[in-house]
Amino acid sequence: MWDVAAHRLLDTLAGHRGDVFSVAFSPDGALLASAGADRTVRPWDVATRRLLATLTGHSDFVNDVAFSPDGRTLASAGDDLTVRLWNLDVSARFAAICRLRPRLSAAGASSCSHL
């Protein structure tokens, strides 16, 4: 990551094994996604420069990544001739888990009460 105005390197985000083919910032600038030869997509927190997840599913190089206009979905395209859509909306994932509430233990179900 570079500070373009100051012409200086801020940080190097290391995580992929092999070449990185694409990077994209989320519309709000809070996330950076990278895609590479290791068949993974990696979303990063820009402020902390922390890797948030390693998204797997492609069976060949991942060539490109792009965020949806609302920043909740990340699209990736690979040499495996697939486009994958990744839901980055954490609250939606928790809501989906909580819909399974009748199957959760009492302790697990109680954590859904705030949603």
C-alpha positions in Angstrom: 0.0 0.0 0.0 1.4 3.4 -1.0 0.9 6.9 0.1 0.7 8.4 -3.4 0.9 12.0 -2.2 4.1 11.4 -0.2 5.5 8.9 -2.7 6.2 6.4 0.0 5.4 2.8 0.8 3.0 2.4 3.8 2.9 -1.4 4.1 3.1 -4.7 2.3 0.2 -7.1 2.7 1.7 -10.5 2.6 -0.6 -13.5 2.4 -0.8 -15.0 -1.1 1.5 -17.8 -2.1 2.5 -16.8 -5.6 1.6 -13.8 -7.8 -1.2 -11.4 -7.1 -3.2 -10.6 -10.2 -5.8 -8.2 -9.0 -6.6 -5.8 -6.2 -9.7 -3.7 -5.6 -10.9 -1.2 -2.9 -14.4 -1.4 -1.5 -16.5 1.7 -2.4 -16.0 3.1 1.1 -12.3 2.4 1.1 -12.4 0.3 4.2 -11.5 -3.0 2.5 -9.0 -4.1 0.0 -9.5 -7.4 -1.8 -6.7 -9.3 -3.6 -6.7 -12.3 -5.9 -3.9 -14.5 -7.0 -2.2 -17.6 -8.3 -2.8 -19.5 -5.1 -6.5 -19.7 -6.1 -7.7 -17.5 -3.2 -9.4 -14.2 -2.7 -8.3 -12.3 0.4 -10.2 -9.3 1.9 -8.1 -7.0 4.0 -9.0 -4.3 6.5 -7.3 -1.2 5.1 -7.0 0.7 8.5 -5.5 -2.2 10.4 -3.9 -3.9 7.4 -5.2 -7.2 8.8 -6.3 -10.2 6.7 -9.9 -10.8 7.3 -10.4 -14.1 5.5 -9.0 -16.5 2.9 -11.8 -17.2 0.5 -11.4 -20.5 -1.3 -13.4 -22.2 -4.0 -11.7 -21.5 -7.3 -9.8 -24.4 -8.8 -7.3 -22.3 -10.8 -5.8 -18.8 -10.7 -8.0 -16.0 -9.6 -7.6 -13.2 -12.2 -9.8 -10.4 -11.0 -11.9 -9.1 -8.1 -14.5 -6.3 -7.9 -16.8 -5.0 -5.2 -20.5 -4.4 -5.7 -21.5 -0.7 -5.4 -22.8 -1.2 -1.9 -19.6 -3.1 -0.8 -21.5 -6.1 0.5 -20.6 -8.5 -2.3 -17.2 -9.3 -3.8 -17.0 -10.9 -7.2 -14.0 -13.0 -8.3 -13.2 -14.4 -11.7 -10.8 -17.2 -12.4 -9.0 -19.3 -14.9 -11.4 -22.1 -13.9 -14.0 -20.3 -16.0 -16.1 -19.4 -13.0 -17.3 -16.2 -11.4 -17.9 -16.4 -7.7 -19.9 -14.0 -5.5 -18.8 -13.6 -1.9 -21.2 -12.2 0.7 -19.2 -9.8 2.9 -22.2 -8.6 4.9 -21.4 -10.0 8.3 -24.8 -9.0 9.8 -26.5 -11.0 7.1 -24.4 -14.0 7.9 -25.3 -13.8 11.6 -29.0 -13.4 10.7 -28.8 -16.6 8.6 -27.3 -18.4 11.5 -29.9 -17.1 13.8 -32.7 -18.4 11.5 -31.5 -21.8 12.6 -32.2 -20.8 16.1 -34.5 -23.7 17.0 -31.6 -26.0 16.3 -29.2 -24.1 18.5 -28.4 -24.8 22.1 -29.9 -22.3 24.6 -26.5 -20.6 25.0 -26.1 -20.2 21.2 -29.6 -19.0 20.7 -29.3 -16.3 23.4 -26.5 -14.6 21.4 -29.0 -14.0 18.6 -31.4 -12.0 20.7 -29.8 -8.6 19.7 -30.4 -9.2 16.0 
